[in-house]
Structures are given as C-alpha cells and as structure tokens.
Amino acid sequence: MSSTISPLAPTDVPEMPAIAGVTLATAAAGIRYRGRTDVLLAIVDKGTTVAGVFTRSKCASAPVEWCRAKLPRGQARALVVNSGNANAFTGKTGRQATSLTAAIAAKAVGCQAGEVFLASTGVIGEPLDATKFDGVLGELAARTATDAWMEAARAIMTTDTFPKVATATVKLGKAKVTINGMAKGAGMIAPDMATMLSFVFTDAPISAGALQSLLKAGVEDTFNAVTIDGDTSTSDTLLAFATGAAAANGAPKISRAGDPRLKAFTKAFNAVLANLAEQVARDGEGARKLVEIIVEGAVSKASARRIAMSIANSPLVKTAIAGEDANWGRVVMAVGKAGEPANRDKLSISFNGIRVAKSGARDPSYDEAEVSAAMKQPKIAIKVALGLGKGRDRVLTCDLTKEYVAINGDYRS
C-alpha cells in the first residue's frame, strides 16, 4: 500500500450505504504488514446466494481452489480476505491453511466451513500461517458493522494507492435495491476472468444461478477489458453475494438472468463492475496516464479485442505514452503482431482525437506541436480504424513508468 496516491485517483468517492444482510470488520493480523489492517471479515445473512469467477491460471492459489469447490452449493455466510500472503504455490501446506482459516471463520460466525469463502493476495510461494486468524476472526465477528465499507476496501489493498469502491441504487420491481462493490488491484493485472480481487454485495433476491450468469456476462467488457502489465495473477477472484433482504420490501425473487424485471438491475450491476475496473486501471503501479484503446472496423468484436489487447500490453506503446510521445509506429507494430486480420494500407490511427496516420501512412495534416500538447493530458485515447468490418471493442490500460520497475524490482525483498 503506497503512501503516495495515484494522480489518476477519482476525485469523488461515493458514500457507501448499508446493505441489509451484510456486515464487515477489519483487523491487523500481522500476516505480512505491520501497522495496518490486512484481514477483512464480511458476514452475510442466512440464505445469501453467491456467484464467482476466478483466474484461468494453471497455477491457481489454494483459496481459488477452495472457492471453486464450494461455489456449486450457491450459498454463503462469510468472506475472509487477507492482503499479506497470496497462499499460492504453497502445496499441501496451502490447502491446510485454507481449511483451517475456513474452520476458524465458521466457528466465529456460526456456520459451516463450506459456507465460508476465501481470498488472498500478496507474495506468492510463502506459506501462510493460518493460526494467526485464530482469535482475530472471533473478535471481528463480534464487532462487524454495516458502515465499514471504506475500511474493508483499505484492508484488502497491497500496492494499491487508494481504496476502490462503487455503489448503485436501482428499482427491482417496486422496491429499491442497493449494489456495493470493492476491488483491489494495481499490478499483475491482465484479463482472464476478473483480474484481481473484487467483491460485490446486493440485497436483491437473486438465485445463485441467475447471479452467476449476470457475473459471467458482466466481466467481459469490464474487468476482462482491463490490463496493467499483461500478467494474469494466480489469485484473481471476483465474488458476488445477494442477501435477498429486499424481498421483505417487495422486491420480486429472481430465478433466471433473462427475467425482464432484471433489466435495470443488470445495467446498474454492470456499471458498478465497470467503475471498479476503471479504478484498477487508474491505479496501475506507477501509472501517470489512463489509456483507453478503441479498435473499430475489425472483422469481429473478438478480433478487435485481441488487437486492442496487443496494443495495451505492448511495453513499447506504454513507455511511449509515459514519455508523452505519440509514436504511432509502435501502435502499427502492435496491430501487426496480434495475428488478426489487418490491412496496413487501410489503417488509420488517432491520439486523443487527432488523426496521426491515415490509409497506411502519416496523416498529411499531422502537426507535431498539436499532438505533443495532447499527449500531456492525464487520459490518452488511442483509436485504431482497420477498415475491414464492423467489429469494435474497447480496453483500458495505463502507461509504463520507471516507478513500475521500482515497485516490482524489490516487491518480495
């Protein structure tokens, strides 16, 4: 957790309302850090449904494996997150740590271990001493509160420079329902599910199956369209919890994602995911520029996504942006290496609305001074027009600075 806040941090932080059926508390368990909170316990009411998406890494962490195994039940009572140790690449010891953590939490909350969901972030390869949770989780369970959202978002941070929260209120039927979300992520961020740790809570009465469908669809153009450094974490976890408490106020019970009554809720749910995903991009390690990449005129949306990601993950493109250099040649390179249909002589490129290349060559009206001034802005929009079809997509990333190297050069030591 950095003491210097990213210059791209949001200027407006929302007030996080209470959600019926959800309480939270944090503590300093000394997992890795000293003098700061590093454990979050969230307790949800009986009957809460849960959905999740996880990393596609073949070296997934022990908590990811635990959650995958428990998710088919679709029921949750508690969430435990620690930000000091990823509990990844820890073998049998790691699996024992997850079982012990869940057992301690279950005793503290008064539920079954299989109703406890776990997430961990931090150093990979270091054993997690789960005995440090003994006593801590019991103390947390005794003092959870409905208004501890910001404290919770801070407790899950690692190299993040600011807590990431988002909220939305929407009508479901004639009842008001609330959606709250938090996320952590600043490095080792690449799309392949949800990229980092994120937790979303709502009081809407939604079945586990419907919630799973909403979540899986919602991440595609939000978290899965964000990359910081092209590295997919072993620990990526996004969990959504629906307490159903709004049913007492007349909210209809939803059993399928295609229910037309869910239209407004789905829009609000996706907006929360999108807000959190952009905050992750804004907090990329060492970032000074938020970068939006739009690819249009591709043969398909999938092709546009792959080309956009090729640009977003290019160290040469990202360092040029850090240097405020509109080096469209590097964008051309990234388009060409993506392995997708592209015609050099139809390619056009713009930086912040200023076209720098047209039909496979430098734009005749190119003005170096104009473009240089545009590159000094904190947000850079790169648009690539392929001229081949109707496929379009958008991804977010950030620049690559010397600070990124400094942060990651000694992260473990």
Salt bridges, closest charged atoms under 4 A:
GLU126 OE2 - ARG412 NH2 2.54
GLU139 OE2 - ARG143 NE 2.41
ASP160 OD2 - LYS164 NZ 2.75
ASP192 OD1 - ARG56 NH1 2.66
ASP221 OD1 - LYS301 NZ 3.10
ASP221 OD1 - ARG305 NH2 2.88
ASP259 OD2 - ARG261 NH2 2.78
GLU278 OE2 - ARG282 NE 2.98
ASP283 OD2 - LYS164 NZ 2.64
GLU292 OE2 - ARG394 NE 2.51
GLU324 OE2 - LYS289 NZ 2.94
GLU324 OE1 - LYS376 NZ 3.26
GLU340 OE2 - ARG306 NE 2.61
ASP345 OD1 - ARG344 NE 3.01
ASP363 OD2 - ARG355 NE 2.56
ASP393 OD1 - LYS301 NZ 2.75
ASP393 OD2 - ARG305 NE 2.22
